[in-house]
Amino acid sequence: MGGRRAKYKQGPPAPLRDPDSRLPHKKPRKRKADVDSDADPRGPAKRAKESKKPAKENKRPAEEKPKPSTKSRTGKTLRERKRQGKRGGRAHRNDDFLQGAQEELDLGSDDDDDDEIELFARKGKKSKQFERPAKIIPTGSDVSSSDEDADEEDRHVTMANMEERSRALDAQAAREAELDVQEMQDAAPTDEDEEGDVEMEDGDEEGEPFRLPTAEEREEEKKGVSDVQVVKSRMRHCVRVLRNFKKLVEKDRSRSEYVAQLVSDIANYYGYNDFLAEKLFQLFPVTEAIEFFEANEVSRPVTIRTNTLKTRRRDLAQALINRGVNLEPIGKWTNVGLQVFESAVPIGATPEYLAGHYMLQAASSFLPVIALGPQPNERVLDMASAPGGKTTHIAALLQNTGHVFANDTNKARTKSLAANVHRLGCKNVIICSYDGREFPKVMGGFDRVLLDAPCSGTGVISKDSSVKVNKSERDFQLLSHLQKQLILCAIDSVSPDSKTGGYIVYSTCSVTVDENEAVVDYALRKRPNVKLVDTGLEFGREGFTKYRGKTFNPSVNLTRRFYPHVHNMDGFFVAKFKVGKRSKVQAGEKAVERVDGGLPETVEEDVGFDSEEDRPFIQEGKRRQMKAKGLRVPSRLKAEQMAATRAAT
């Protein structure tokens, strides 16, 4: 049926390819009509890969060595494979490469399959135990950490388990503290070990024992040049002997001789004059004194104070970090300080510095202003303000309200003071140049006064090494006298009727007692209406109440001392006073202590006026008045006779 047209009619189209199946890797050829549609669509590369799987099952044992053969694992010779490659084209050449690589790796026994599986499993997920280093000495904290603790940590904090978790954390902290104390005690060397070390270190190369020089030998040594190593070894020996004097002292030697030798070596080794070395040495125990002198040879960290009138500390830190500055906050005791570790740019020439976002200032200079604690809308006096670090800090705490009177005796230094005030944007500062001792007459009635008194600078030796040699006993006497005058004037400048203030902060950058506790005790004795109060500083050592035979007011322990070797800042002293109203005590009144321990009460004595007893004083007063007016004054004998006749009549 169909006829001629049906004979040449095109057949039905081939079925469409499944999208999930892959195309065969074969060379594209011309379409042929006689191609079998049921043939395997996979290419020779797929078939070659399937032929590898049974080859692994027919592996030889590890003991038998395979003989060299030209046949591959598929059983074909090299010549046959070449022929097949000519027919198969590129797919066969790729198959030869895969087969050759497999022949090189197939050198193990039947157990290699398991090893390969284990290797790939480890590669996919690493074991934590495999990476964890083995601990040599397990501590108590490792023993206490168990699976139960881990489970507790994974639990969420709720109101029900908050108290339990807090108790557990406190107990763990207490255990760790006990372990730390025990480790420190175990690590502390014994006296016998220290004594052995001293004998080994202090002996010279020939093995001769150490001998303490006499006073004559010490004076002779000062004339020449001393060996640094010998002086250092002698200092170490003297420190060890003074720490354990009864056991290590030489025969017929006193403690004063060792102290004198140590002070002389300190002055020689660190470059102090004998007077200042002895004065600073007497402030500390022997071991701590060496640490203090060592700390003075190292510069203090660079710190800056954020100007809160223009920016925040977080924004300033981010801006400086972007400029290559490595910094971090100083501590929890201040919220405006930043410590600079290193900087790729000059820290005193950045755009932020020129814009007044921060002030280069030592960390110890923050302390007096923090203790003063000025409140907005107050009148504050800074009696010695140049170069303006503390003044601008006060203005920032006042939030540009109230008034800050920045005074400095040296008129030349007020230029830098004015420059910093303008740069930091302080609008409530008034700059003046008076002698601080004139201020009660010039102006008074302040709410708060800051007196950063001029001092010897023994707390900032790391900045100014000239202090080591240019200070004498006369300098300390003059400075102490000036400080006593200034503190009395500062007390008189404060208004005791201030509702929010009435406080004075006295500070120095010195560590000597003559400039600190002695001045504070003098102010307490001269102004009974003044008392010491807590500075509000969370750290720092208490002031001395007794020092080398001198006894100060017991309240002096409210003052705070700061040392470079303890707090890593300049040596500083801070004291805070509260000014009360003056109570006028008239003649004939005496103080009586109350039984309940309160303030003393005054009891007036009933004393009558005796005119005869007071007559000579009255006459002497009249004679002085006549002399002051330029009148002729009768002699005392005539005055007595006239007084006697008047009394008789």
C-alpha positions in Angstrom: 0.0 0.0 0.0 1.7 3.3 0.3 3.1 3.5 -3.1 6.2 5.4 -4.1 5.9 8.1 -1.5 5.6 5.7 1.3 8.8 4.0 0.1 10.9 7.1 0.6 9.0 8.4 3.7 11.3 9.5 6.6 11.2 7.3 9.6 10.1 8.4 13.1 12.5 10.7 15.0 14.9 9.3 17.6 13.8 9.4 21.3 15.0 12.4 23.3 17.9 12.0 25.7 17.3 11.8 29.4 18.6 15.1 31.0 20.1 13.1 34.0 22.3 11.0 31.7 25.7 12.2 30.6 26.8 12.5 27.0 29.4 9.9 25.9 32.9 11.1 25.6 33.6 10.2 22.0 34.7 12.1 19.0 31.7 13.6 17.0 31.2 11.7 13.8 28.7 11.8 10.8 25.3 10.4 11.4 24.8 6.9 9.9 21.5 5.3 9.1 22.6 1.8 10.1 23.6 2.8 13.7 22.1 0.4 16.2 19.8 2.3 18.5 20.1 -0.3 21.2 24.0 0.0 21.5 25.6 1.0 24.7 25.6 4.8 24.7 28.5 5.0 27.1 31.9 5.7 25.7 35.1 3.7 25.9 36.3 5.7 28.9 33.3 4.6 31.0 33.8 1.0 30.0 37.5 1.2 30.8 36.7 2.5 34.3 34.2 -0.3 35.0 36.9 -2.8 33.9 39.1 -1.6 36.8 36.7 -2.6 39.6 37.1 -6.4 39.3 40.9 -5.9 38.9 41.2 -4.8 42.6 39.6 -8.0 43.7 42.1 -10.1 41.9 45.1 -8.6 43.6 48.1 -10.7 44.6 49.2 -11.2 48.2 51.9 -8.8 49.5 54.5 -11.6 49.8 54.4 -12.4 46.0 56.2 -10.0 43.9 54.5 -9.2 40.5 56.4 -10.3 37.4 57.1 -7.6 34.8 54.7 -7.9 32.0 53.6 -5.9 29.0 49.9 -6.6 29.8 47.8 -4.2 31.8 45.2 -5.2 34.4 42.6 -5.4 31.6 44.5 -8.2 30.0 45.5 -6.3 26.8 49.0 -5.9 25.5 50.5 -2.5 24.8 50.2 -3.1 21.0 46.5 -3.9 21.3 45.9 -0.8 23.4 47.6 1.3 20.8 45.4 -0.1 18.1 42.3 0.5 20.2 43.6 4.1 20.9 43.8 4.8 17.2 40.2 3.7 16.8 38.9 5.3 20.0 40.7 8.6 19.6 41.1 11.0 22.6 38.9 8.9 25.0 41.4 6.0 24.8 44.4 8.2 25.4 42.7 9.6 28.6 42.0 6.0 29.6 45.6 5.1 29.2 46.6 7.9 31.5 44.2 6.8 34.2 45.4 3.2 33.9 49.0 4.2 34.2 48.5 6.2 37.3 46.5 3.3 38.9 49.3 0.9 38.1 51.8 3.0 40.1 49.5 3.2 43.2 48.5 -0.4 43.2 51.5 -1.7 45.2 50.0 -2.8 48.5 48.2 -5.8 49.8 44.5 -6.4 50.3 44.6 -4.5 53.5 45.3 -1.2 51.7 41.6 -0.7 51.0 40.9 -0.3 54.7 43.8 2.0 55.1 42.6 4.2 52.3 39.1 4.4 53.7 40.4 5.4 57.1 42.7 8.0 55.7 39.9 9.7 53.7 37.6 9.6 56.7 40.2 11.4 58.8 40.8 13.9 56.1 37.1 14.8 56.0 36.8 15.4 59.8 39.8 15.9 62.0 39.8 14.4 65.5 40.1 16.8 68.4 42.0 14.4 70.5 44.5 14.0 67.7 45.2 17.8 67.7 45.2 18.3 71.5 48.7 18.5 73.0 49.5 16.2 75.9 49.8 18.1 79.2 52.9 17.4 81.2 51.7 18.5 84.7 47.9 18.4 85.1 46.6 21.0 87.4 43.7 20.9 89.8 41.6 23.0 87.4 42.0 20.2 84.8 40.8 17.6 87.3 37.8 19.6 88.3 36.7 20.1 84.7 34.4 17.1 83.9 31.6 16.3 81.5 29.1 17.5 84.1 30.7 21.0 84.1 30.6 21.1 80.3 27.0 20.2 80.4 26.3 22.9 82.9 28.1 25.5 80.8 26.0 24.5 77.7 22.8 25.1 79.6 21.1 28.5 79.2 21.2 30.9 82.1 17.8 31.2 83.6 16.4 32.7 86.8 16.1 29.2 88.3 19.8 28.2 87.8 21.4 31.6 88.1 22.2 31.3 91.8 23.5 27.8 91.4 25.8 28.7 88.6 27.0 31.8 90.5 27.9 29.6 93.5 29.7 27.1 91.2 31.7 29.9 89.6 32.7 31.3 93.0 33.8 27.9 94.2 35.8 27.3 91.1 37.5 30.8 91.4 38.4 30.0 95.1 39.9 26.6 94.0 42.0 28.3 91.3 43.2 31.0 93.8 44.3 28.3 96.3 46.1 26.5 93.5 47.8 29.7 92.4 49.0 30.4 96.0 50.2 26.9 96.4 52.2 27.1 93.1 53.8 30.4 94.2 54.8 28.9 97.5 56.3 25.9 95.8 58.1 28.1 93.3 59.5 30.4 96.0 63.2 29.6 96.6 64.4 28.7 100.0 67.0 30.6 102.0 69.5 27.8 101.6 69.1 27.9 97.8 69.4 31.7 97.7 72.4 31.5 100.0 74.1 29.0 97.6 73.3 31.2 94.6 74.9 34.2 96.3 78.0 32.3 97.1 78.3 31.3 93.5 77.5 34.7 92.0 79.4 36.9 94.4 82.7 35.1 94.3 85.2 36.4 91.8 86.9 34.4 89.1 89.6 33.1 91.4 87.0 31.8 93.9 87.8 34.4 96.7 84.8 35.1 99.1 83.2 38.5 99.1 84.5 41.0 101.6 82.7 44.2 102.5 84.9 47.3 101.9 85.6 49.7 104.8 84.7 53.4 104.9 88.3 54.3 103.8 88.3 51.9 100.9 84.9 53.2 99.9 86.1 56.8 99.8 89.2 55.7 97.9 87.0 53.9 95.3 84.9 57.1 94.7 88.0 58.9 93.4 88.5 56.4 90.6 86.3 54.6 88.1 84.5 51.6 89.5 83.8 48.4 87.7 80.1 48.1 86.9 80.0 44.4 87.4 81.7 44.5 90.7 79.3 47.2 92.0 76.3 45.3 90.8 77.5 42.1 92.4 78.2 43.9 95.7 74.7 45.5 95.7 73.2 42.0 95.3 75.2 40.7 98.2 74.3 43.6 100.4 70.6 43.2 99.7 70.8 39.5 100.5 72.6 40.1 103.8 70.2 42.9 104.9 67.2 40.6 104.2 68.6 37.9 106.4 71.0 39.8 108.6 71.4 37.4 111.5 72.5 34.5 109.4 74.6 36.1 106.6 76.3 39.0 108.4 80.1 39.0 108.6 81.8 39.0 111.9 82.4 42.4 113.5 80.2 44.1 110.9 77.1 46.3 111.7 74.0 46.8 109.8 74.7 50.5 109.2 77.9 49.5 107.4 76.0 47.4 104.9 73.4 50.1 104.4 76.0 52.7 103.8 77.8 50.5 101.3 74.5 49.7 99.5 73.5 53.4 99.3 77.0 54.3 98.0 76.8 51.6 95.3 73.2 52.7 94.3 74.5 56.3 93.9 77.4 55.1 91.9 75.5 52.6 89.8 72.4 54.7 88.9 74.1 58.2 88.9 72.5 59.8 92.0 74.2 62.1 94.5 74.7 60.6 97.9 72.1 62.8 99.6 69.2 62.0 97.2 70.1 58.3 97.0 69.9 58.0 100.8 66.7 60.0 101.0 64.9 57.8 98.5 66.4 54.6 99.9 64.8 55.3 103.3 61.3 55.3 101.9 61.2 51.6 101.1 62.4 48.2 102.3 65.7 47.1 100.9 64.4 44.9 98.1 61.7 47.4 97.0 64.2 50.2 97.0 66.2 48.5 94.3 63.0 48.0 92.3 62.2 51.7 92.6 65.6 52.8 91.4 65.4 50.3 88.5 61.9 51.6 87.5 63.3 55.1 87.3 65.6 54.0 84.5 62.6 52.9 82.3 60.3 55.4 80.6 56.6 55.3 81.5 54.0 54.3 78.9 52.7 56.9 76.6 49.1 57.9 77.5 46.5 60.3 76.0 43.3 61.7 77.5 40.2 61.9 75.4 38.6 65.4 75.2 34.9 64.6 75.9 34.0 68.1 74.7 34.6 67.0 71.1 34.6 63.2 70.8 34.1 59.9 72.6 36.9 57.5 73.5 35.5 54.8 71.3 35.4 57.0 68.2 38.9 58.4 69.0 40.4 54.9 69.4 38.9 53.8 66.1 40.2 56.8 64.2 43.7 56.3 65.6 43.7 52.6 64.9 42.8 53.4 61.3 46.0 55.6 61.2 48.2 52.7 62.4 48.2 53.4 66.1 48.3 50.4 68.5 46.4 51.3 71.7 44.0 50.2 74.4 42.2 51.7 77.4 44.4 52.4 80.4 42.1 50.7 83.0 38.8 50.7 84.7 39.6 53.6 87.0 39.3 56.1 84.1 36.9 56.3 81.2 38.9 58.8 79.1 42.4 57.4 79.1 44.2 55.4 76.3 47.6 53.8 76.4 49.6 54.0 73.2 52.0 51.1 72.5 53.3 51.9 69.1 52.3 54.3 66.3 53.1 54.6 62.6 52.5 58.3 62.7 53.7 61.0 65.3 51.1 60.9 68.0 51.4 64.6 68.7 50.8 65.6 65.0 47.8 63.7 63.9 44.7 65.6 62.6 42.8 64.4 65.7 45.4 66.0 68.0 45.4 69.3 66.0 41.6 69.2 66.1 41.7 68.9 69.9 40.2 65.4 70.3 42.9 64.4 72.8 45.6 65.6 75.0 49.0 64.0 75.5 49.0 63.6 79.3 50.6 61.2 81.8 48.3 58.7 83.5 49.2 60.1 87.0 47.9 63.5 86.0 44.4 62.1 85.8 44.4 61.3 89.5 44.1 64.8 91.1 41.2 65.8 88.8 39.4 62.5 89.5 39.8 63.1 93.2 38.6 66.7 92.9 35.4 65.6 91.1 34.1 69.0 90.0 30.4 69.4 89.4 28.7 71.5 86.7 28.2 75.2 87.3 31.0 75.4 90.0 33.8 78.0 90.4 37.1 76.1 90.4 40.6 77.4 90.9 43.7 75.7 89.5 46.5 77.4 91.3 49.4 76.0 89.2 47.8 75.1 85.9 50.5 75.2 83.1 50.6 73.6 80.6 46.9 72.9 81.0 46.3 69.2 81.1 44.5 69.3 84.4 42.7 72.6 83.6 41.2 71.2 80.4 40.3 68.0 82.2 38.3 70.1 84.8 36.6 72.0 82.0 35.6 68.8 80.3 34.1 67.5 83.6 32.2 70.8 84.0 30.9 70.4 80.4 31.9 73.9 79.6 29.7 75.3 82.5 30.7 77.3 85.5 34.2 79.0 85.6 37.7 77.6 85.8 40.4 80.1 86.9 43.7 78.8 85.5 46.6 80.5 87.3 50.3 80.1 86.9 53.1 82.2 88.4 55.3 82.0 85.4 53.9 84.3 82.7 55.9 82.6 79.9 54.2 79.3 80.6 50.7 80.7 80.2 51.3 80.8 76.4 51.2 77.0 76.2 48.3 77.0 78.6 46.3 79.3 76.4 47.1 77.3 73.3 45.9 74.1 74.8 42.7 75.7 76.1 41.9 77.0 72.6 42.8 73.8 70.9 40.6 71.6 73.1 37.6 74.0 72.9 37.3 75.0 76.6 35.1 78.1 76.7 34.8 78.5 80.5 38.5 79.0 81.3 40.0 82.3 82.6 43.8 82.5 82.5 45.7 84.7 85.0 49.2 85.0 86.3 49.5 85.6 90.0 51.6 84.3 92.8 49.5 81.6 94.4 50.2 83.1 97.8 48.3 86.3 96.8 45.1 84.5 95.8 43.0 84.9 99.0 43.4 88.7 98.5 43.0 88.7 94.8 39.9 86.4 94.7 38.2 83.9 96.9 35.0 82.1 97.4 35.7 79.1 95.2 33.8 75.8 95.3 36.9 73.7 94.7 40.6 74.3 94.5 43.3 72.1 92.9 46.8 72.7 94.0 49.4 70.8 92.0 52.2 72.3 94.0 55.7 72.8 92.6 57.9 70.1 93.9 61.3 68.4 93.6 60.2 66.0 90.8 61.5 62.8 92.5 58.5 60.9 91.1 59.4 61.8 87.4 63.1 60.9 87.4 62.5 58.8 84.3 61.5 62.0 82.4 64.0 64.3 83.9 67.3 62.6 84.9 68.8 65.9 86.0 66.9 65.5 89.3 69.5 62.8 90.3 72.3 65.3 90.8 70.9 68.9 91.2 68.8 68.4 94.4 70.2 69.1 97.8 68.8 69.4 101.3 68.4 73.1 101.0 66.1 72.6 97.9 63.8 70.3 99.9 63.6 72.8 102.7 62.7 75.7 100.5 60.2 73.7 98.5 58.5 72.4 101.7 58.2 75.9 103.0 56.6 77.1 99.8 54.2 74.2 99.7 53.0 75.0 103.2 52.3 78.6 102.3 50.4 77.6 99.2 48.2 75.0 100.9 47.1 77.5 103.5 46.3 80.0 100.8 44.3 77.4 98.9 42.3 76.6 102.1 41.5 80.2 102.6 40.4 80.6 99.0 37.6 78.0 99.4 34.1 79.0 100.5 33.0 76.8 103.4 29.4 77.8 102.6 29.5 76.1 99.2 26.5 73.8 98.7 28.2 71.4 96.3 31.9 71.9 97.0 34.2 73.1 99.7 37.0 70.7 98.7 40.7 71.0 98.1 43.0 68.5 96.4 46.7 68.8 97.1 49.0 66.8 94.8 52.7 66.6 94.0 54.9 64.6 91.6 57.2 63.8 94.4 57.6 60.7 96.7 59.4 62.3 99.6 57.6 62.7 103.0 58.8 66.3 103.5 56.7 67.5 100.5 53.7 65.3 101.1 52.6 64.0 104.5 54.5 66.7 106.4 52.8 69.5 104.5 49.3 67.8 104.9 49.9 67.5 108.7 51.0 71.1 108.9 47.7 72.2 107.2 45.7 70.1 109.6 47.4 71.7 112.6 47.2 75.3 111.3 43.6 75.1 110.1 41.3 73.4 112.6 38.3 73.8 110.3 39.8 71.4 107.7 39.8 67.6 107.7 41.0 64.9 105.4 38.5 62.9 103.4 38.7 59.9 101.1 40.2 60.6 97.7 37.8 58.2 95.9 40.7 56.5 94.1 40.4 52.8 94.0 44.1 52.0 94.1 47.3 53.4 95.6 49.1 53.0 98.8 48.2 54.8 102.0 50.2 57.7 103.2 52.7 57.4 106.1 51.4 58.2 109.6 54.8 57.5 111.1 58.2 58.1 109.4 61.6 58.0 111.0 60.5 59.2 114.4 57.9 61.6 113.2 54.2 61.0 114.0 51.5 62.6 111.8 47.8 62.9 112.2 46.1 59.5 112.0 43.8 60.7 109.2 46.9 61.1 106.9 46.3 57.4 106.0 43.5 58.7 103.7 46.0 60.1 101.3 47.3 58.1 98.4 50.8 57.4 97.1 51.7 56.0 93.7 55.0 54.5 92.7 56.5 53.7 89.2 57.6 50.2 90.2 54.1 49.3 91.6 51.6 51.1 89.4 53.7 51.7 86.3 53.1 55.4 86.3 54.9 58.4 87.6 55.4 58.8 91.3 52.6 60.9 92.7 50.8 61.9 95.9 47.2 62.9 96.3 45.3 64.3 99.4 41.8 65.7 99.6 40.5 68.1 102.2 37.0 69.2 103.2 36.8 72.8 104.5 34.2 73.6 107.2 33.1 76.7 108.8 35.4 78.4 111.3 34.3 78.3 115.0 35.5 81.3 117.0 36.7 80.2 120.4 36.8 83.1 122.8 39.0 83.6 125.8 37.9 81.7 128.8 36.5 78.8 126.8 37.9 75.3 126.8 37.1 72.2 124.9 35.5 69.3 126.7 35.1 65.9 125.0 31.7 64.4 124.9 31.1 61.1 126.6 29.3 59.6 123.5 32.4 60.2 121.3 30.9 63.1 119.3 32.4 66.5 118.6 33.8 68.4 121.6 31.6 70.9 123.3 32.7 74.3 124.7 32.0 75.2 128.3 32.2 78.9 129.3 33.9 79.8 132.6 32.2 82.5 134.7 35.1 84.9 135.0 34.6 88.5 136.3 36.4 91.6 135.0 39.1 92.8 137.4 39.9 96.4 136.5 42.9 96.7 138.9 44.6 93.7 137.3 44.0 95.0 133.8 45.0 98.6 134.5 48.7 98.3 133.4 47.7 96.8 130.1 45.2 99.6 129.5 47.8 102.2 130.2 50.3 100.6 127.9 47.8 100.6 125.2 47.1 104.3 125.6 50.8 105.1 125.5 51.1 103.2 122.2 48.2 105.2 120.7 49.8 108.5 121.7 53.1 107.4 120.1 51.3 106.5 116.9 49.7 110.0 116.8 53.0 111.7 117.4 52.1 113.1 120.9 54.5 113.4 123.8 54.2 110.3 126.0 54.8 110.6 129.7 57.3 108.2 131.4 56.0 105.0 132.9 57.0 106.2 136.4 54.9 109.3 136.2 52.0 107.3 134.7 52.2 104.9 137.6 52.2 107.8 140.2 49.2 109.4 138.5 47.3 106.1 138.5 48.1 105.6 142.2 46.8 109.1 143.2 43.6 108.5 141.1 43.0 105.2 142.9 43.6 106.8 146.3 41.1 109.6 145.7 
